[in-house]
C-alpha cells in the first residue's frame, strides 16, 4: 500500500482519479494505524515523509494548477 501511495503522490501531475485514490489510501492508513500491528509495516519506508509532503499547502496548490 505504501509503495502505491508513494508512487501516485510523487507524480508531477496528479489527476483527479489519483487524488481520489490517495484519499482512499490515507483513510486506510488511518484505520490501520490504530494498532501497533498496523504501524509496523510503515516503518522504514519513508511513509511519514511522503505524508508530510502531500499535506504541505504548496503541494496541493501546484497539483490544482
C-alpha positions as CSV (number, residue, x, y, z in Angstrom):
1,X,0.0,0.0,0.0
2,X,2.7,2.5,1.0
3,X,4.6,1.9,-2.3
4,X,1.5,2.6,-4.3
5,X,0.8,5.7,-2.2
6,X,4.4,7.0,-2.7
7,X,4.2,6.3,-6.5
8,X,0.9,8.0,-7.0
9,X,1.7,11.0,-4.8
10,X,5.2,11.6,-6.2
11,X,3.9,12.1,-9.7
12,X,4.4,15.6,-11.2
13,X,0.8,15.6,-12.5
14,X,-1.8,14.2,-10.1
15,X,-5.1,13.6,-11.8
16,X,-8.5,13.8,-10.1
17,X,-8.7,10.0,-10.1
18,X,-5.2,9.8,-8.5
19,X,-6.3,12.3,-5.8
20,X,-9.4,10.2,-5.0
21,X,-7.3,7.1,-4.8
22,X,-4.8,8.8,-2.5
23,X,-7.7,9.9,-0.2
24,X,-8.9,6.2,0.0
25,X,-5.4,5.1,0.8
26,X,-5.0,7.7,3.5
27,X,-8.3,6.6,5.1
28,X,-7.0,3.0,5.0
29,X,-3.7,4.1,6.7
30,X,-5.6,5.9,9.4
31,X,-7.6,2.8,10.1
32,X,-4.6,0.5,10.1
33,X,-2.5,2.7,12.4
34,X,-5.0,2.5,15.3
35,X,-3.0,-0.6,16.4
36,X,0.7,-1.3,16.8
37,X,0.5,-4.1,14.2
38,X,-0.7,-1.5,11.6
39,X,2.1,0.9,12.3
40,X,4.9,-1.7,11.9
41,X,4.6,-2.1,8.1
42,X,5.0,1.7,7.6
43,X,8.3,1.9,9.5
44,X,11.4,2.4,7.4
45,X,9.5,3.1,4.2
46,X,9.6,6.9,4.2
47,X,5.8,6.9,4.7
48,X,5.7,9.8,7.2
49,X,8.0,11.9,4.9
50,X,5.6,11.3,2.0
51,X,2.5,12.1,4.1
52,X,4.1,15.3,5.2
53,X,5.0,16.3,1.6
54,X,1.4,15.9,0.3
55,X,0.0,17.8,3.3
56,X,2.1,20.8,2.6
57,X,-0.1,23.6,1.1
58,X,2.3,24.2,-1.7
59,X,1.9,20.6,-3.0
60,X,-1.9,21.0,-3.2
61,X,-1.8,24.3,-4.9
62,X,0.7,23.0,-7.5
63,X,-1.5,20.0,-8.2
64,X,-4.6,22.1,-8.7
65,X,-3.0,24.4,-11.3
